[in-house]
Amino acid sequence: MINCPLCGKLTDPKLESCVHCGGPIQRPAAPQSRPQNPKRSAPSQTCPNCHALVQDGDISCVACGTNLLTGQKILNETPPPAAAPQESAGSKTWIIGLVIALIILAVIVFLVVLMSRDAVAHAEKLVAAGQTIQATDYLKAYVAKRPDNARAHYLLGKLQWQMDVVDGAAESFERAARLDPSNTDAAMNAALCYALQQDNASLAKAAALLEQLASRAPTFETYFLLAHLRGVQNDLQGQTEALARAVALEPNNTRAKTLLALCKALSGNTAGAIEDLSSSARGGATAEPMVAAARGLVYSLKGDLDTASRELATAADSGASLKNRALLHLSLLLIAQGKISEAQSRLEQILATDSANAQARFYRAVCLAQQRASREALAEFEALSRTEGPLAAEAAVQASRLYLQTNEPGLALEASDRAVQLNASGPVFYTIRGRILARNGQINEARDCFRNAIRSDATYAPAHLENALLFIQVGQVSEGIKELEAYLELVDPNLPDARVNEVRGLIQQLQQTQGATVQNQPTDQITTRSTGA
């Protein structure tokens, strides 16, 4: 096979003309000789197709491609591609702009996600390296610029709680819960942190968070914690409702059922409470000690102290985990019954296994004071008043009262001042402090204290007695008589230190000598002998 000299396609060399274009396979041999200076002749023919001039020896027309030997027009077997339809310039611009906008949006979203992940991841790396403070500071700066990052707020809250910054942790957890309602741990942790702060505003925030959480995802734990919080707020009705919902979610939870029964008892329904506790006791032997302790409390509320003592003794002797609690309540009942020595013995049982138990130490000191072991009681009250425990203020108040009894007014005033610093309040505190100030000659300050005592609890009889004696001391006899009469109306005459007969005698004496100078003797006798505060 050879290539055609005209069209370039493969063809048989034996043929005279190309099967594709019809042209000769071999050109005719050139003449043997040519004239030395031949004259160029005029063209001898035209193209039969387009009539263009062609030269002698041409095989195809250069104008239209017609084969001059065969008269056929050589067609281009590969037609040129059709031109693509042209789009308008405006359409192209719109499409390009849309693509660019989508790309920019995707990049921004990616960067935001990447930055938030990197911030939390960076803080976690700092924590893992032991740089908790640096991680906390970094997250604080980050959330200040990006306050909508729930994960950053949550991690910040965990770090703040770990560092005992409870108020900051509460706020961080609350923000995390608000930004991400599905994060129930954040809401629960926020409620716990607010509850730990103990002030009324924080307790209200904790309750609100738990109520919102319970409405979205009701669980036993949420309602049980809410019940505890309502108890701290002295909201007995709210506590009862929360416990009822908790029991509805876990009907076999003995602890919740027992606490619900106690709420019923506190509401006055002791019969219903005892019935509930009896049904709880049928739940199994493991529930018996708890139920016995609760029954003891219910019977104490009912006024049946003997039955209450037996039930609490059963719980205390069971060796259960609540043994010390049962012993403590039993001790309080024994103190109320006047069985001081037995109560002290029970309290010492608690201290044998838990020497740091502040309640046991406090009430043991009360028992020591009742048995005239003043120095030992004072040592315990002084020690407790210098701690940061919940009984520190009350211990300072009791120490100041004992110092008055031992005729040490300077130490009494010092202990009372410490009670003030510990935010002590209530009728007992104000009455004792008023007595100390009156003895120190600070009459106006003492009068203010007695007024505060009566204002905080108008039924507290010792405050009226002390206020009466102060009126008499400064010559305001009529006001003194009125306060003495109020005291007689309020005081329980069966109390050993009520001094009812002596107060009546003083009133008669004052009425007989009203308008004259009141002698100090009778007032001094009652002041030194009164222990009602």
Salt bridges, closest charged atoms under 4 A:
GLU77 OE2 - LYS9 NZ 2.96
ASP148 OD1 - ARG146 NE 3.74
GLU211 OE2 - ARG230 NH2 2.17
ASP235 OD2 - ARG230 NE 3.90
ASP276 OD2 - LYS264 NZ 2.57
GLU311 OE2 - ARG295 NE 3.17
ASP317 OD1 - ARG346 NH1 3.82
GLU348 OE2 - ARG364 NE 3.28
GLU376 OE2 - ARG364 NH2 3.00
GLU380 OE2 - ARG361 NH2 2.78
GLU382 OE1 - ARG386 NH2 3.17
GLU382 OE1 - ARG418 NH2 2.56
GLU408 OE1 - ARG375 NH2 2.74
ASP417 OD1 - ARG433 NH1 3.06
ASP448 OD1 - ARG451 NH1 3.94
GLU466 OE2 - ARG435 NE 3.48
GLU483 OE1 - HIS464 ND1 3.24
GLU502 OE2 - ARG529 NH1 3.09
